[in-house]
Amino acid sequence: MSTQSQRKRCHGCQFEAAAGDDEWERIAHPSLGELTQCPECGSTDIRNFG
């Protein structure tokens, strides 16, 4: 098992940070629930990698 933390990257502007990092914003969507939002460009198209 890997000890390296999972990272996330914004598909829009390529901003990246650790998956649980406080830099990521979170927004509530009425039908989808809580979404991760990029603090740089506001996109919710966030992908896991690493």
MILUMRO-694200 format. One line per 5 residues: for each residue x, y, z of N, C-alpha, C. Coordinates in Angstrom, 2 decimals. Layout:
! residues N
X/Y/Z/X/Y/Z/X/Y/Z; ...;
//
This chain:
! residues 50
0.85/-1.18/0.00/0.00/0.00/0.00/0.90/1.24/0.00; 0.53/2.23/-0.79/1.30/3.46/-0.92/1.02/4.40/0.25; 2.09/5.07/0.73/1.91/6.03/1.80/1.76/7.45/1.26; 1.93/7.60/-0.06/1.80/8.92/-0.68/0.33/9.30/-0.74; 0.02/10.55/-0.40/-1.38/10.97/-0.41/-1.87/11.19/-1.83;
-3.15/10.93/-2.03/-3.79/11.15/-3.32/-3.84/12.64/-3.59; -3.70/13.01/-4.84/-3.75/14.42/-5.22/-4.93/14.62/-6.16; -5.36/15.89/-6.24/-6.42/16.28/-7.17/-5.90/17.39/-8.05; -6.42/17.44/-9.27/-6.03/18.48/-10.22/-7.28/19.01/-10.91; -7.33/20.33/-11.04/-8.42/20.98/-11.77/-8.21/20.76/-13.26;
-9.22/20.28/-13.94/-9.12/20.05/-15.37/-9.10/21.37/-16.15; -9.65/22.42/-15.55/-9.71/23.71/-16.23/-8.40/24.49/-16.23; -7.80/24.65/-15.04/-6.61/25.51/-14.95/-5.35/24.77/-14.49; -5.49/23.46/-14.22/-4.37/22.62/-13.80/-3.88/22.86/-12.37; -4.62/23.61/-11.56/-4.28/23.78/-10.15/-4.28/22.39/-9.51;
-3.32/22.11/-8.63/-3.32/20.83/-7.95/-2.91/20.98/-6.49; -3.44/20.07/-5.68/-3.13/20.02/-4.26/-3.54/18.64/-3.75; -3.12/18.31/-2.55/-3.50/17.04/-1.94/-5.03/16.95/-1.85; -5.54/15.75/-1.96/-6.99/15.55/-2.01/-7.72/16.15/-0.81; -7.18/16.03/0.39/-7.87/16.55/1.57/-7.42/17.93/2.00;
-6.65/18.60/1.15/-6.08/19.89/1.50/-7.15/20.96/1.67; -6.94/21.86/2.62/-7.89/22.95/2.87/-7.93/23.97/1.74; -6.97/23.91/0.82/-6.98/24.85/-0.32/-8.21/24.63/-1.21; -8.66/23.38/-1.31/-9.85/23.10/-2.12/-11.07/23.69/-1.45; -11.92/24.32/-2.24/-13.17/24.83/-1.71/-14.24/23.76/-1.87;
-15.27/23.85/-1.09/-16.37/22.90/-1.18/-17.67/23.69/-1.29; -18.50/23.25/-2.20/-19.79/23.91/-2.38/-20.90/22.86/-2.29; -22.07/23.29/-1.90/-23.23/22.41/-1.82/-24.07/22.59/-3.07; -24.36/21.48/-3.74/-25.22/21.48/-4.92/-26.52/20.79/-4.51; -27.68/21.37/-4.85/-28.97/20.83/-4.40/-29.19/19.34/-4.71;
-28.84/18.90/-5.91/-29.11/17.50/-6.26/-27.87/16.60/-6.21; -26.67/17.17/-6.26/-25.45/16.36/-6.27/-24.77/16.26/-4.91; -25.14/17.12/-3.99/-24.50/17.13/-2.68/-23.28/18.03/-2.68; -22.27/17.68/-1.89/-21.07/18.51/-1.76/-20.11/18.24/-2.92; -19.63/19.31/-3.55/-18.67/19.22/-4.65/-17.39/19.94/-4.27;
-16.28/19.44/-4.79/-14.99/20.12/-4.63/-14.88/21.16/-5.73; -14.45/22.35/-5.36/-14.33/23.46/-6.32/-12.91/24.01/-6.29; -12.39/24.34/-7.47/-11.05/24.90/-7.59/-11.03/26.32/-7.04; -10.06/26.62/-6.17/-9.97/27.97/-5.62/-9.42/28.99/-6.63; -8.80/28.51/-7.70/-8.20/29.40/-8.69/-9.22/29.86/-9.74;
-9.98/28.91/-10.30/-10.88/29.27/-11.41/-12.36/28.99/-11.13; -12.66/28.31/-10.03/-14.05/28.05/-9.67/-14.64/26.80/-10.30; -13.88/26.08/-11.11/-14.38/24.88/-11.76/-14.64/23.78/-10.76; -15.61/22.91/-11.05/-15.85/21.73/-10.25/-15.42/20.48/-11.01; -14.73/20.64/-12.12/-14.20/19.52/-12.91/-12.82/19.17/-12.34;
-12.83/18.42/-11.23/-11.63/18.08/-10.48/-11.36/16.60/-10.67; -10.12/16.24/-10.96/-9.76/14.83/-11.19/-8.72/14.36/-10.17; -8.86/13.11/-9.75/-7.88/12.48/-8.87/-6.71/11.97/-9.70; -5.52/12.01/-9.14/-4.35/11.39/-9.75/-3.33/11.10/-8.67; -2.31/10.35/-9.04/-1.20/10.09/-8.10/-1.44/9.04/-7.10;
//
